[in-house]
Amino acid sequence: MSQNQNAVWRDTPDLVAEVWLELTSNHGHEGKDFEVHLKWGHNMQTGGLVHKEGIKTWLVTPAGEAREIVLAPGGPDFYALNFLTPVDGFYHVVTINSGNYVMDQEGKYLPGTRKEHPDADQAIFYNQYAQVILPVGHGLEDVPGKANMPLEIIAHLWKQWRAGDEINLQVQFRGEPLAGATVDFVCKGPGGYQNWQEMTGANGEITLIARDPGYYLIVVRHRVPEGEEGVYDERSFTVTLWFMVTK
């Protein structure tokens, strides 16, 4: 990745870059520690370390209890999130990265709001959500708990996925199905890097046939014309869901 590309991504975080979470194993074990990696870039291609300001991360336990997780140093392109998994079940790890940027009259993207850039053509308040579901235990198959994010990818059923499985999902915005949303799919596996788009149906639903083993990332973006006078004109939402598919 070139430095120029990294600079562009840092200037346009909600347009061409997003955060996502990756598991370090396809499942955890009761009573053990687990580590999740927080990454930033575009379509599962990392772009260096994202700024930590504006990032919050939390864990939803199988019992539905939520608690904050602290970001720790990891590697050159990720932060580490470590937590204990005391019981079997599905753990939902969630991150939000939020902030403001503007596009000036020359088409350049700058951090800040209309307060700092009153003559900007656009001012956006962005909210990027990342989610990953960790099975703790073997042979689990259940409906994971919701993380209650404004923009969320809901699974009708979750398990340790295998090649050939059908994965049924629904995109919701503020608790309601989001129809006609563009969904980016990415797969990295033995067959190489694949990237394609589909759209949600009338009920916000979309089905993925996981034909190949590998790492998958789903990305959904949505904008709403909600502003704060003198600060920003629109709100931009992004959500990612990462998971593994084995042979």
C-alpha positions in Angstrom: 0.0 0.0 0.0 1.5 3.3 -1.0 1.7 6.3 1.3 -0.4 8.3 -1.1 -3.3 5.8 -0.8 -3.0 5.8 2.9 -3.3 9.6 3.0 -6.4 9.6 0.8 -8.0 7.0 3.1 -7.3 9.0 6.2 -8.9 12.1 4.6 -12.0 10.2 3.5 -12.7 7.7 6.2 -16.4 7.0 5.5 -16.1 7.2 1.7 -13.4 4.6 0.8 -12.3 3.2 4.1 -13.9 1.5 7.1 -13.0 -0.4 10.3 -13.6 -4.1 10.8 -12.9 -6.8 13.4 -11.2 -10.1 12.8 -11.1 -13.2 15.0 -7.8 -14.9 15.6 -9.4 -18.3 15.7 -12.7 -19.7 14.4 -13.9 -20.3 18.0 -13.0 -19.7 21.6 -13.0 -21.9 24.7 -14.9 -21.6 28.0 -12.8 -19.9 30.7 -10.1 -18.7 28.4 -8.9 -15.4 27.0 -9.5 -14.5 23.4 -8.0 -11.8 21.1 -9.8 -9.9 18.4 -8.0 -7.6 16.0 -9.3 -4.1 15.0 -8.2 -3.2 11.5 -8.8 -0.2 9.1 -8.7 0.1 5.3 -11.0 -0.7 2.5 -12.6 -4.1 1.6 -10.3 -6.1 3.8 -7.1 -4.4 2.6 -5.4 -2.7 5.5 -4.3 1.0 5.3 -2.2 1.3 8.4 -3.4 2.1 11.9 -6.6 4.2 12.3 -6.5 7.1 14.8 -7.8 5.9 18.2 -9.7 9.1 18.9 -13.4 8.6 18.4 -13.2 4.8 18.7 -15.2 2.8 21.3 -15.3 -0.9 21.6 -17.6 -3.2 23.6 -18.5 -6.8 24.2 -22.0 -8.3 24.3 -22.0 -11.5 26.3 -24.3 -14.6 25.6 -26.5 -13.3 28.5 -26.9 -9.9 26.7 -24.7 -7.9 29.0 -22.5 -5.2 27.4 -19.1 -4.1 28.7 -16.4 -1.9 27.3 -13.1 -3.4 25.9 -10.0 -1.3 25.9 -7.9 -1.1 22.8 -4.3 -2.4 23.3 -1.2 -2.2 21.0 -1.2 -5.0 18.5 0.8 -5.0 15.2 1.7 -2.6 12.5 -1.8 -2.7 11.0 -4.1 -3.6 13.9 -5.1 -3.0 17.5 -5.7 -5.9 19.9 -8.9 -6.4 22.0 -8.5 -9.0 24.7 -11.3 -10.4 26.9 -12.3 -13.5 29.0 -15.0 -15.9 27.8 -16.2 -17.4 31.0 -19.2 -19.4 29.5 -20.1 -21.1 26.2 -22.2 -19.2 23.7 -22.0 -16.4 21.2 -20.1 -13.2 22.0 -20.7 -10.1 19.9 -17.8 -7.7 19.7 -18.6 -4.2 18.4 -16.6 -1.1 17.5 -17.7 2.4 16.6 -15.4 4.9 14.9 -16.9 8.4 14.6 -15.9 11.9 13.6 -16.4 14.8 11.2 -15.0 15.8 7.8 -15.8 18.3 5.1 -15.2 18.6 1.4 -14.0 22.0 0.4 -14.7 23.9 -2.8 -11.8 22.3 -4.6 -13.1 18.8 -3.8 -10.5 18.1 -1.1 -11.5 16.2 2.1 -10.5 17.7 5.4 -11.1 16.7 9.0 -13.4 19.0 10.9 -16.9 20.6 10.7 -18.5 23.8 9.3 -17.3 25.6 12.4 -13.7 25.3 11.1 -14.6 25.3 7.4 -17.7 27.5 6.9 -17.4 27.7 3.1 -17.1 23.9 2.6 -19.4 22.3 0.0 -20.3 19.4 2.3 -19.9 18.6 6.0 -20.5 15.0 7.1 -20.7 13.4 10.6 -19.6 9.8 10.0 -20.3 6.7 12.2 -18.5 3.5 11.3 -19.6 0.3 13.1 -17.8 -3.0 13.0 -19.1 -6.3 14.4 -17.8 -9.8 14.7 -19.5 -12.9 16.3 -17.3 -15.2 18.4 -18.6 -18.8 19.1 -17.3 -20.1 22.4 -17.6 -23.9 22.4 -18.2 -26.5 19.7 -21.1 -27.2 17.5 -23.0 -24.0 18.4 -26.0 -23.1 16.3 -28.3 -20.3 17.5 -29.5 -16.7 16.9 -26.9 -14.3 18.2 -28.0 -11.4 20.3 -28.3 -8.0 18.6 -25.8 -5.3 19.3 -28.4 -2.5 18.9 -26.4 -0.4 16.5 -28.2 2.2 14.3 -27.0 0.3 11.2 -26.7 -3.5 11.8 -26.3 -6.7 9.9 -28.6 -9.3 11.5 -28.1 -13.0 11.2 -31.1 -15.3 11.2 -28.9 -18.1 12.5 -25.2 -18.3 13.3 -22.8 -21.2 13.5 -19.2 -22.1 12.5 -19.7 -21.8 8.7 -18.5 -24.3 6.1 -18.1 -24.0 2.4 -21.4 -24.4 0.7 -23.5 -23.1 3.6 -26.3 -20.6 3.0 -26.1 -17.5 5.2 -29.3 -15.5 5.6 -28.9 -11.9 6.7 -31.0 -8.8 7.2 -29.7 -5.2 7.2 -31.5 -3.0 9.6 -31.4 0.8 10.1 -32.7 2.1 13.4 -34.4 -1.2 14.0 -36.2 -1.3 10.7 -35.4 -3.3 7.5 -33.3 -1.4 5.0 -34.5 -2.2 1.5 -32.4 -1.5 -1.6 -29.1 -1.1 0.3 -25.9 -1.8 -1.6 -23.9 -4.6 0.1 -20.2 -5.1 -0.6 -19.0 -8.7 -0.2 -15.3 -9.6 0.1 -13.7 -13.1 0.3 -10.0 -13.8 0.8 -9.1 -17.5 0.6 -7.3 -20.2 -1.3 -9.1 -19.0 -4.5 -7.7 -15.5 -4.2 -9.3 -12.2 -3.5 -13.0 -11.7 -4.6 -15.1 -8.6 -4.3 -18.7 -8.2 -5.5 -21.9 -6.2 -4.8 -25.5 -7.1 -4.3 -28.6 -5.3 -3.0 -31.0 -6.0 -0.1 -34.5 -7.0 -0.9 -37.8 -5.4 0.1 -37.4 -6.6 3.6 -33.8 -5.7 3.9 -32.8 -9.3 3.5 -29.9 -10.8 1.5 -28.6 -14.4 1.2 -24.9 -15.4 0.8 -23.9 -18.8 -0.5 -20.4 -19.2 0.9 -19.0 -21.3 -2.0 -15.4 -21.0 -1.0 -13.5 -21.3 2.3 -11.8 -18.2 3.5 -12.3 -14.9 5.3 -15.4 -12.9 4.5 -16.3 -9.3 5.0 -19.7 -7.6 4.4 -19.9 -3.8 4.2 -23.0 -1.7 4.1 -23.2 2.1 3.9 -26.1 4.4 4.4 -26.6 8.2 4.5 -29.4 10.3 5.9 -30.0 14.1 5.4 -29.8 14.9 9.1 -27.7 17.8 10.1 -26.8 20.2 12.9 -26.8 23.8 11.9 -23.3 25.2 11.5 -21.7 21.8 12.2 -22.6 19.2 9.6 -25.2 18.6 6.8 -25.5 14.8 6.7 -24.9 11.7 8.8 -23.1 8.8 7.2 -23.3 5.2 8.6 -21.2 2.2 7.8 -21.3 -1.3 9.2 -19.0 -4.3 8.6 -19.4 -7.9 9.5 -16.4 -10.3 9.3 -16.4 -14.1 9.6 -14.6 -17.3 8.7 -15.8 -20.1 6.4 -13.9 -23.4 6.7 -13.8 -26.4 4.3 
